[in-house]
Structure formats: structure tokens, C-alpha cells
């Protein structure tokens, strides 16, 4: 008669297989790092549960009963199945993890929130990247990157790029600038201006010379806006970048004929992480160009 209300314990099954392998309680106890009397009691618990003897004591140690011989291969298979189940769960847990990089003005909250809703057990982290973090994807600090194209990534042939959306560009100038009151400007009027040096913003910032002096390299976004506000530079930004509108001394003007700013999702080619595909599907579904 087995123990009512009790399930078969894998620990007891493992103890039995070890005793069966050693055919000796003392050697099995040493292998399992348990006391021999405690091991004997656990085997008795298993036999009581199964309602039959599994082992007989003999002068040389122990031997399997006929019931024990029938039970042993099934016990080994049970332990193997439990181990495979554990490994499968651990492997899934390891793959349900992703670090998402994003840059500057981009808001990825909708994609991250939807990804967490669909995969509540996944570990999802975000990382804000500055100009100095252009190597974050290649050195695996992030698994995927949402940014504006083009990106000066090393080993561009080793990345997979998914376009998400496009948006037009606008000119940012200080109040009082000759172009500030224009309803729009053309790309031709801005041709020839030099680009500011931040890798993640090369497609969005332009600068020009004043008083014969070059504009120095600047990384801070606020310092760049200050440069524009002081009249030493102009900026060309996507219309979805609202940060310049927070400064009353700056004006935005639509640009006609300028290439659109393209937001893309970039990942490493051949990366087996299934969460990257999940992110790609979610980002294409929920990330759209902000309303003008």
C-alpha cells in the first residue's frame, strides 16, 4: 500500500538507482553524501510507497529483487525525462532575454510594453545609447538597436536591418534667423553644410561656419541646441524630434525635397535569440512615425 496523498519523489528514485548501481548501501551513501541509516530509511519509504521490496540485503551488500529489476530501467528513464524537462525550461529561460538599445529622440515605449505584454516571463531590458556607444551592438552590450539610418556600424555586412518607419525633416534655427519666418525651405538652400560629428546623428545634424571659425565637435544634445540658439549652427532634424520645441528661442521650419529620416531596427546576423524576431514583429506593428 503506498502513501495516500503522496506523489513519487524523484529524490527517492535517484537514491534507489544509486544503490542499485553500487549494490552496496555504504558505498551508495558515500556517493550521495548522506548517512547510511538515512539512506536506508529513504529506500524503505520508496518501497512502502510502491508496496513491494526493491532490494534485498546479502552478505556482499544488496541485490535487486524481481520488482527492483523491473523498476530500475523505468526509474532511470524517469530521472532522464525529468533532467531533459529541466534543461528545456532552463534553455528557454536563457533565450527569453533581450537588451534593446535606442538612441536620442526615439521613444520605444510602445514596442517594449507590447513585448512585455506578449512575453511576461521574458527578461527585457532597455539601454539608452549615446554617441560614444556606436559599438554596443557588435560587442553585445545590446541584442538589437533601434536608431536612425544610416548607422556607421563596423562590420555592416554582419547586421540585419529592418526598416520601421520614415518621417520628413525640419530645419531648426534661432528666432531672428533669416529662415525663421519662412513657411518652408528647400534642401538645395541647405546644401553644402557640414555635418556634426555624433555617429548616431550624422544624418540629422548640419552645421555652418561663422566668423571664419569651424564649429567644434560637440556630443551633448543640449550643447548642440545651445549652439543653434546662439546662431553658430543650424540643425536638420526629423519632425518627430520634439526636443527643440521645448526651447522658446528656437524655431522649426519644414524642409522640402530632403530625404526622409528612416528609423530602423538592427540586429546581428545569425543571432539565434528568438526574442529578436519577436521584437522585430512587435516594433513593425506598433512603432509608427509621430504625427506632424
Secondary structure, DSSP 8 states (H G I E B T S, - for coil): ---TT----HHHHHHHHHHHHHT-HHHHHHHHTS-HHHHHHHHHHHHHHHTS--EEEETTEEEE-HHHHHHHHHHHHHHHHHHHHHHHHHHHHHHSEEEEEEETT---HHHHHHHHHH-TTSEEEEEEE-GGGTTTTTTTS-SEEEEEE----TTGGGEEEEEEEEE-EEEEEETT-TTTT-SEEETGGGTT-EE-S-GGGTTTBEE--BTTB-------HHHHHHHHHTTS--EEEETT--GGGG-TTEEEEEEES---EEEEEEEETT---HHHHHHHHHHHHH------
